[in-house]
């Protein structure tokens, strides 16, 4: 544990607490919290109670804790992990599968107001209807700041028609952001996203965690089939792949059978064959019987 007379006690306590978390959990996830509200974090803490622990600390304390944990545990890639932690981040400690944690984050999407002096990634619309706002100075803010078509009904302000105030890529200035928030417009999707993770000595980057696994499986299957196709053309035989050669031969035989015979040769059951024989003339039946008997002497 950290002990240093020159470090304030609260910092020592935090570092020691982080070290204990590293010891108790095999997975550590880094999430950036600059664009995430405290309410989102609190909600996720409730959802993941008993499964994961969020810990927001100063970066310097996180790094000191990692350095100490590295000395005690001898685990790999902790230096790289510490270097990649950005400012304003939270560490999430968990023993559940990282892909499961990612899916939990994705399932809990939030819609938040547009932030002042930031570019909006989406079109922003104000729907028609009652704003619930009383008449007065507010109506001039709606008209002048956002150029909304308004009217007064029952002493409240109504928006006459759905209105797009911003296109994706537009800057939302301070006044516009304030009025949009006053109207309760929350157009921006906000998700807790994993920046990267450390799992018992291995660094797991963001692009791996958010990979389209279905597409990845299809790509691997396609590559495997193409590799087999090339292999089967080679002028040599690999004993380890005997089953693959057999499957290929069986597949090609089936295809040839379909090409030559259409749906394939239908061999009648034994009893159907007997019925056909019974319908033959008596003379032919006798002749055939004799012939067959002659075969067996």
GUVEXSE-314445 format. One record per residue (C-alpha): z negated, x negated, y negated; residue number from 1. Coordinates in nm, 3 decimals. Layout:
<pt Z="Z" X="X" Y="Y" n="NUM"/>
...
END
This chain:
<pt Z="0.000" X="0.000" Y="0.000" n="1"/>
<pt Z="0.059" X="-0.104" Y="-0.361" n="2"/>
<pt Z="-0.236" X="-0.261" Y="-0.536" n="3"/>
<pt Z="-0.193" X="-0.419" Y="-0.877" n="4"/>
<pt Z="-0.448" X="-0.424" Y="-1.161" n="5"/>
<pt Z="-0.167" X="-0.438" Y="-1.419" n="6"/>
<pt Z="-0.011" X="-0.111" Y="-1.298" n="7"/>
<pt Z="-0.168" X="0.218" Y="-1.413" n="8"/>
<pt Z="-0.346" X="0.399" Y="-1.130" n="9"/>
<pt Z="-0.119" X="0.705" Y="-1.148" n="10"/>
<pt Z="0.182" X="0.484" Y="-1.083" n="11"/>
<pt Z="0.012" X="0.320" Y="-0.786" n="12"/>
<pt Z="-0.073" X="0.664" Y="-0.647" n="13"/>
<pt Z="0.286" X="0.781" Y="-0.684" n="14"/>
<pt Z="0.428" X="0.470" Y="-0.517" n="15"/>
<pt Z="0.186" X="0.502" Y="-0.227" n="16"/>
<pt Z="0.269" X="0.870" Y="-0.190" n="17"/>
<pt Z="0.641" X="0.790" Y="-0.173" n="18"/>
<pt Z="0.577" X="0.520" Y="0.088" n="19"/>
<pt Z="0.393" X="0.773" Y="0.305" n="20"/>
<pt Z="0.687" X="1.013" Y="0.275" n="21"/>
<pt Z="0.927" X="0.740" Y="0.388" n="22"/>
<pt Z="0.705" X="0.681" Y="0.690" n="23"/>
<pt Z="0.681" X="1.050" Y="0.784" n="24"/>
<pt Z="1.046" X="1.152" Y="0.748" n="25"/>
<pt Z="1.359" X="0.996" Y="0.901" n="26"/>
<pt Z="1.605" X="1.139" Y="0.646" n="27"/>
<pt Z="1.596" X="1.085" Y="0.269" n="28"/>
<pt Z="1.844" X="1.271" Y="0.049" n="29"/>
<pt Z="1.925" X="1.191" Y="-0.314" n="30"/>
<pt Z="2.012" X="1.480" Y="-0.546" n="31"/>
<pt Z="2.092" X="1.454" Y="-0.916" n="32"/>
<pt Z="1.886" X="1.699" Y="-1.119" n="33"/>
<pt Z="2.040" X="1.656" Y="-1.466" n="34"/>
<pt Z="2.239" X="1.980" Y="-1.430" n="35"/>
<pt Z="1.994" X="2.170" Y="-1.212" n="36"/>
<pt Z="1.728" X="2.400" Y="-1.351" n="37"/>
<pt Z="1.361" X="2.372" Y="-1.259" n="38"/>
<pt Z="1.382" X="2.729" Y="-1.128" n="39"/>
<pt Z="1.648" X="2.624" Y="-0.877" n="40"/>
<pt Z="1.433" X="2.338" Y="-0.752" n="41"/>
<pt Z="1.127" X="2.562" Y="-0.722" n="42"/>
<pt Z="1.325" X="2.823" Y="-0.529" n="43"/>
<pt Z="1.461" X="2.563" Y="-0.286" n="44"/>
<pt Z="1.112" X="2.426" Y="-0.236" n="45"/>
<pt Z="1.001" X="2.771" Y="-0.121" n="46"/>
<pt Z="1.302" X="2.813" Y="0.109" n="47"/>
<pt Z="1.248" X="2.470" Y="0.267" n="48"/>
<pt Z="0.869" X="2.478" Y="0.276" n="49"/>
<pt Z="0.753" X="2.295" Y="0.589" n="50"/>
<pt Z="1.103" X="2.153" Y="0.646" n="51"/>
<pt Z="1.163" X="1.930" Y="0.344" n="52"/>
<pt Z="0.972" X="1.785" Y="0.051" n="53"/>
<pt Z="1.122" X="1.734" Y="-0.296" n="54"/>
<pt Z="0.980" X="1.446" Y="-0.500" n="55"/>
<pt Z="1.091" X="1.370" Y="-0.854" n="56"/>
<pt Z="0.969" X="1.032" Y="-0.974" n="57"/>
<pt Z="1.077" X="0.764" Y="-1.216" n="58"/>
<pt Z="1.354" X="0.547" Y="-1.075" n="59"/>
<pt Z="1.143" X="0.233" Y="-1.113" n="60"/>
<pt Z="0.868" X="0.386" Y="-0.899" n="61"/>
<pt Z="1.117" X="0.500" Y="-0.637" n="62"/>
<pt Z="1.256" X="0.149" Y="-0.614" n="63"/>
<pt Z="0.913" X="-0.013" Y="-0.586" n="64"/>
<pt Z="0.821" X="0.229" Y="-0.308" n="65"/>
<pt Z="1.143" X="0.152" Y="-0.122" n="66"/>
<pt Z="1.086" X="-0.222" Y="-0.161" n="67"/>
<pt Z="0.737" X="-0.194" Y="-0.015" n="68"/>
<pt Z="0.852" X="0.036" Y="0.266" n="69"/>
<pt Z="1.124" X="-0.214" Y="0.355" n="70"/>
<pt Z="0.867" X="-0.492" Y="0.392" n="71"/>
<pt Z="0.648" X="-0.279" Y="0.617" n="72"/>
<pt Z="0.915" X="-0.107" Y="0.827" n="73"/>
<pt Z="1.196" X="-0.366" Y="0.847" n="74"/>
<pt Z="1.444" X="-0.076" Y="0.828" n="75"/>
<pt Z="1.807" X="-0.149" Y="0.738" n="76"/>
<pt Z="2.009" X="-0.068" Y="0.423" n="77"/>
<pt Z="1.711" X="0.011" Y="0.201" n="78"/>
<pt Z="1.823" X="-0.230" Y="-0.072" n="79"/>
<pt Z="2.162" X="-0.056" Y="-0.091" n="80"/>
<pt Z="1.990" X="0.281" Y="-0.090" n="81"/>
<pt Z="1.764" X="0.184" Y="-0.381" n="82"/>
<pt Z="2.054" X="0.044" Y="-0.586" n="83"/>
<pt Z="2.257" X="0.366" Y="-0.556" n="84"/>
<pt Z="1.984" X="0.601" Y="-0.679" n="85"/>
<pt Z="2.095" X="0.731" Y="-1.022" n="86"/>
<pt Z="1.867" X="0.821" Y="-1.310" n="87"/>
<pt Z="1.728" X="1.176" Y="-1.322" n="88"/>
<pt Z="1.730" X="1.221" Y="-0.948" n="89"/>
<pt Z="1.502" X="1.370" Y="-0.688" n="90"/>
<pt Z="1.439" X="1.239" Y="-0.339" n="91"/>
<pt Z="1.430" X="1.501" Y="-0.066" n="92"/>
<pt Z="1.248" X="1.397" Y="0.252" n="93"/>
<pt Z="1.324" X="1.586" Y="0.573" n="94"/>
<pt Z="1.351" X="1.563" Y="0.950" n="95"/>
<pt Z="1.609" X="1.840" Y="0.983" n="96"/>
<pt Z="1.977" X="1.759" Y="1.037" n="97"/>
<pt Z="2.147" X="1.645" Y="0.716" n="98"/>
<pt Z="2.443" X="1.878" Y="0.769" n="99"/>
<pt Z="2.205" X="2.169" Y="0.816" n="100"/>
<pt Z="2.033" X="2.078" Y="0.488" n="101"/>
<pt Z="2.370" X="2.057" Y="0.313" n="102"/>
<pt Z="2.460" X="2.406" Y="0.439" n="103"/>
<pt Z="2.128" X="2.547" Y="0.314" n="104"/>
<pt Z="2.206" X="2.408" Y="-0.031" n="105"/>
<pt Z="2.559" X="2.555" Y="-0.021" n="106"/>
<pt Z="2.428" X="2.896" Y="0.082" n="107"/>
<pt Z="2.200" X="2.913" Y="-0.222" n="108"/>
<pt Z="2.444" X="2.924" Y="-0.509" n="109"/>
<pt Z="2.324" X="2.991" Y="-0.864" n="110"/>
<pt Z="2.520" X="3.113" Y="-1.163" n="111"/>
<pt Z="2.395" X="2.962" Y="-1.490" n="112"/>
<pt Z="2.481" X="2.985" Y="-1.861" n="113"/>
<pt Z="2.739" X="2.755" Y="-2.019" n="114"/>
<pt Z="2.570" X="2.448" Y="-2.168" n="115"/>
<pt Z="2.617" X="2.364" Y="-2.537" n="116"/>
<pt Z="2.867" X="2.094" Y="-2.627" n="117"/>
<pt Z="3.004" X="2.075" Y="-2.272" n="118"/>
<pt Z="3.347" X="2.147" Y="-2.128" n="119"/>
<pt Z="3.354" X="2.465" Y="-1.921" n="120"/>
<pt Z="3.509" X="2.418" Y="-1.574" n="121"/>
<pt Z="3.596" X="2.790" Y="-1.554" n="122"/>
<pt Z="3.728" X="3.071" Y="-1.771" n="123"/>
<pt Z="3.443" X="3.255" Y="-1.945" n="124"/>
<pt Z="3.467" X="3.634" Y="-1.969" n="125"/>
<pt Z="3.246" X="3.886" Y="-2.146" n="126"/>
<pt Z="3.275" X="4.224" Y="-1.971" n="127"/>
<pt Z="3.321" X="4.554" Y="-2.150" n="128"/>
<pt Z="3.013" X="4.772" Y="-2.185" n="129"/>
<pt Z="2.672" X="4.806" Y="-2.345" n="130"/>
<pt Z="2.519" X="4.472" Y="-2.442" n="131"/>
<pt Z="2.176" X="4.627" Y="-2.491" n="132"/>
<pt Z="2.152" X="4.439" Y="-2.820" n="133"/>
<pt Z="2.051" X="4.627" Y="-3.136" n="134"/>
<pt Z="2.274" X="4.642" Y="-3.439" n="135"/>
<pt Z="2.220" X="4.394" Y="-3.717" n="136"/>
<pt Z="2.301" X="4.029" Y="-3.756" n="137"/>
<pt Z="2.382" X="4.000" Y="-3.386" n="138"/>
<pt Z="2.704" X="4.195" Y="-3.427" n="139"/>
<pt Z="2.837" X="3.940" Y="-3.675" n="140"/>
<pt Z="2.754" X="3.663" Y="-3.425" n="141"/>
<pt Z="2.954" X="3.844" Y="-3.158" n="142"/>
<pt Z="3.246" X="3.906" Y="-3.391" n="143"/>
<pt Z="3.258" X="3.573" Y="-3.574" n="144"/>
<pt Z="3.136" X="3.329" Y="-3.310" n="145"/>
<pt Z="3.306" X="3.471" Y="-3.001" n="146"/>
<pt Z="3.556" X="3.712" Y="-3.164" n="147"/>
<pt Z="3.449" X="3.997" Y="-2.940" n="148"/>
<pt Z="3.581" X="4.350" Y="-3.003" n="149"/>
<pt Z="3.268" X="4.554" Y="-3.067" n="150"/>
<pt Z="3.153" X="4.902" Y="-3.165" n="151"/>
<pt Z="2.822" X="5.075" Y="-3.222" n="152"/>
<pt Z="2.704" X="5.343" Y="-2.979" n="153"/>
<pt Z="2.353" X="5.490" Y="-2.971" n="154"/>
<pt Z="2.225" X="5.212" Y="-3.197" n="155"/>
<pt Z="2.336" X="4.936" Y="-2.959" n="156"/>
<pt Z="2.637" X="4.709" Y="-2.955" n="157"/>
<pt Z="2.916" X="4.778" Y="-2.707" n="158"/>
<pt Z="3.199" X="4.545" Y="-2.607" n="159"/>
<pt Z="3.519" X="4.753" Y="-2.613" n="160"/>
<pt Z="3.711" X="4.561" Y="-2.346" n="161"/>
<pt Z="3.681" X="4.265" Y="-2.111" n="162"/>
<pt Z="3.734" X="3.956" Y="-2.324" n="163"/>
<pt Z="3.797" X="3.594" Y="-2.231" n="164"/>
<pt Z="3.613" X="3.374" Y="-2.479" n="165"/>
<pt Z="3.700" X="3.036" Y="-2.325" n="166"/>
<pt Z="3.958" X="2.894" Y="-2.087" n="167"/>
<pt Z="3.869" X="2.630" Y="-1.829" n="168"/>
<pt Z="3.868" X="2.295" Y="-2.009" n="169"/>
<pt Z="3.754" X="2.438" Y="-2.345" n="170"/>
<pt Z="3.450" X="2.302" Y="-2.526" n="171"/>
<pt Z="3.159" X="2.544" Y="-2.562" n="172"/>
<pt Z="2.987" X="2.461" Y="-2.890" n="173"/>
<pt Z="2.618" X="2.514" Y="-2.966" n="174"/>
<pt Z="2.657" X="2.853" Y="-3.140" n="175"/>
<pt Z="2.888" X="2.989" Y="-2.873" n="176"/>
<pt Z="2.655" X="2.879" Y="-2.593" n="177"/>
<pt Z="2.361" X="3.048" Y="-2.767" n="178"/>
<pt Z="2.546" X="3.380" Y="-2.809" n="179"/>
<pt Z="2.677" X="3.377" Y="-2.451" n="180"/>
<pt Z="2.325" X="3.316" Y="-2.325" n="181"/>
<pt Z="2.197" X="3.601" Y="-2.544" n="182"/>
<pt Z="2.453" X="3.828" Y="-2.377" n="183"/>
<pt Z="2.335" X="3.715" Y="-2.033" n="184"/>
<pt Z="2.670" X="3.558" Y="-1.942" n="185"/>
<pt Z="2.626" X="3.312" Y="-1.653" n="186"/>
<pt Z="2.975" X="3.187" Y="-1.558" n="187"/>
<pt Z="2.896" X="2.840" Y="-1.426" n="188"/>
<pt Z="2.838" X="2.782" Y="-1.056" n="189"/>
<pt Z="2.537" X="2.558" Y="-0.994" n="190"/>
<pt Z="2.466" X="2.408" Y="-0.654" n="191"/>
<pt Z="2.216" X="2.150" Y="-0.542" n="192"/>
<pt Z="2.448" X="1.880" Y="-0.411" n="193"/>
<pt Z="2.359" X="1.576" Y="-0.204" n="194"/>
<pt Z="2.466" X="1.258" Y="-0.383" n="195"/>
<pt Z="2.412" X="1.048" Y="-0.069" n="196"/>
<pt Z="2.148" X="1.005" Y="0.201" n="197"/>
<pt Z="1.963" X="0.746" Y="0.407" n="198"/>
<pt Z="1.902" X="0.832" Y="0.772" n="199"/>
<pt Z="1.677" X="0.598" Y="0.967" n="200"/>
<pt Z="1.859" X="0.287" Y="0.850" n="201"/>
<pt Z="2.207" X="0.427" Y="0.788" n="202"/>
<pt Z="2.363" X="0.520" Y="0.453" n="203"/>
<pt Z="2.547" X="0.854" Y="0.468" n="204"/>
<pt Z="2.786" X="0.894" Y="0.171" n="205"/>
<pt Z="2.868" X="1.224" Y="0.003" n="206"/>
<pt Z="3.227" X="1.240" Y="0.132" n="207"/>
<pt Z="3.105" X="1.228" Y="0.493" n="208"/>
<pt Z="2.840" X="1.495" Y="0.438" n="209"/>
<pt Z="3.087" X="1.732" Y="0.274" n="210"/>
<pt Z="3.379" X="1.662" Y="0.507" n="211"/>
<pt Z="3.571" X="1.963" Y="0.639" n="212"/>
<pt Z="3.462" X="1.927" Y="1.002" n="213"/>
<pt Z="3.715" X="2.180" Y="1.134" n="214"/>
<pt Z="4.002" X="1.994" Y="0.970" n="215"/>
<pt Z="3.855" X="1.661" Y="1.084" n="216"/>
<pt Z="3.845" X="1.785" Y="1.446" n="217"/>
<pt Z="4.205" X="1.904" Y="1.423" n="218"/>
<pt Z="4.315" X="1.567" Y="1.284" n="219"/>
<pt Z="4.134" X="1.377" Y="1.560" n="220"/>
<pt Z="4.285" X="1.603" Y="1.829" n="221"/>
<pt Z="4.632" X="1.560" Y="1.684" n="222"/>
<pt Z="4.592" X="1.182" Y="1.663" n="223"/>
<pt Z="4.466" X="1.172" Y="2.024" n="224"/>
<pt Z="4.767" X="1.370" Y="2.148" n="225"/>
<pt Z="5.010" X="1.150" Y="1.957" n="226"/>
<pt Z="4.844" X="0.839" Y="2.099" n="227"/>
<pt Z="4.873" X="0.980" Y="2.452" n="228"/>
<pt Z="5.239" X="1.060" Y="2.391" n="229"/>
<pt Z="5.306" X="0.698" Y="2.297" n="230"/>
<pt Z="5.098" X="0.572" Y="2.590" n="231"/>
<pt Z="5.292" X="0.780" Y="2.844" n="232"/>
<pt Z="5.613" X="0.615" Y="2.726" n="233"/>
<pt Z="5.480" X="0.268" Y="2.798" n="234"/>
<pt Z="5.614" X="0.092" Y="3.113" n="235"/>
<pt Z="5.273" X="0.044" Y="3.271" n="236"/>
<pt Z="4.997" X="0.249" Y="3.434" n="237"/>
<pt Z="4.629" X="0.261" Y="3.333" n="238"/>
<pt Z="4.393" X="0.355" Y="3.616" n="239"/>
<pt Z="4.127" X="0.476" Y="3.373" n="240"/>
<pt Z="4.368" X="0.744" Y="3.253" n="241"/>
<pt Z="4.471" X="0.880" Y="3.593" n="242"/>
<pt Z="4.351" X="1.231" Y="3.509" n="243"/>
<pt Z="4.556" X="1.232" Y="3.187" n="244"/>
<pt Z="4.871" X="1.129" Y="3.379" n="245"/>
<pt Z="4.808" X="1.407" Y="3.634" n="246"/>
<pt Z="4.755" X="1.666" Y="3.359" n="247"/>
<pt Z="5.077" X="1.557" Y="3.191" n="248"/>
<pt Z="5.274" X="1.574" Y="3.517" n="249"/>
<pt Z="5.134" X="1.920" Y="3.596" n="250"/>
<pt Z="5.217" X="2.040" Y="3.244" n="251"/>
<pt Z="5.575" X="1.910" Y="3.267" n="252"/>
<pt Z="5.618" X="2.067" Y="3.612" n="253"/>
<pt Z="5.508" X="2.403" Y="3.474" n="254"/>
<pt Z="5.750" X="2.376" Y="3.182" n="255"/>
<pt Z="6.040" X="2.287" Y="3.414" n="256"/>
<pt Z="5.951" X="2.579" Y="3.641" n="257"/>
<pt Z="5.967" X="2.819" Y="3.347" n="258"/>
<pt Z="6.294" X="2.671" Y="3.218" n="259"/>
<pt Z="6.468" X="2.690" Y="3.560" n="260"/>
<pt Z="6.324" X="3.009" Y="3.706" n="261"/>
<pt Z="6.228" X="3.204" Y="3.397" n="262"/>
<pt Z="5.890" X="3.354" Y="3.471" n="263"/>
<pt Z="5.867" X="3.158" Y="3.792" n="264"/>
<pt Z="5.927" X="3.246" Y="4.158" n="265"/>
<pt Z="5.727" X="3.544" Y="4.276" n="266"/>
<pt Z="5.643" X="3.498" Y="4.646" n="267"/>
<pt Z="5.575" X="3.837" Y="4.805" n="268"/>
<pt Z="5.249" X="3.884" Y="4.991" n="269"/>
<pt Z="5.251" X="3.875" Y="5.370" n="270"/>
<pt Z="5.223" X="4.254" Y="5.411" n="271"/>
<pt Z="5.514" X="4.318" Y="5.171" n="272"/>
<pt Z="5.732" X="4.079" Y="5.372" n="273"/>
<pt Z="5.641" X="4.270" Y="5.687" n="274"/>
<pt Z="5.751" X="4.596" Y="5.526" n="275"/>
<pt Z="6.087" X="4.445" Y="5.436" n="276"/>
<pt Z="6.135" X="4.328" Y="5.795" n="277"/>
<pt Z="6.047" X="4.673" Y="5.929" n="278"/>
<pt Z="6.330" X="4.826" Y="5.723" n="279"/>
<pt Z="6.595" X="4.594" Y="5.884" n="280"/>
<pt Z="6.817" X="4.739" Y="6.161" n="281"/>
<pt Z="6.666" X="4.724" Y="6.511" n="282"/>
<pt Z="6.937" X="4.492" Y="6.641" n="283"/>
<pt Z="6.880" X="4.235" Y="6.370" n="284"/>
<pt Z="6.503" X="4.256" Y="6.424" n="285"/>
<pt Z="6.550" X="4.180" Y="6.793" n="286"/>
<pt Z="6.790" X="3.896" Y="6.724" n="287"/>
<pt Z="6.556" X="3.742" Y="6.469" n="288"/>
<pt Z="6.263" X="3.777" Y="6.709" n="289"/>
<pt Z="6.447" X="3.594" Y="6.981" n="290"/>
<pt Z="6.556" X="3.321" Y="6.751" n="291"/>
<pt Z="6.204" X="3.257" Y="6.630" n="292"/>
<pt Z="6.070" X="3.254" Y="6.982" n="293"/>
<pt Z="6.330" X="2.997" Y="7.075" n="294"/>
<pt Z="6.202" X="2.766" Y="6.809" n="295"/>
<pt Z="5.866" X="2.742" Y="6.979" n="296"/>
<pt Z="6.020" X="2.691" Y="7.326" n="297"/>
END
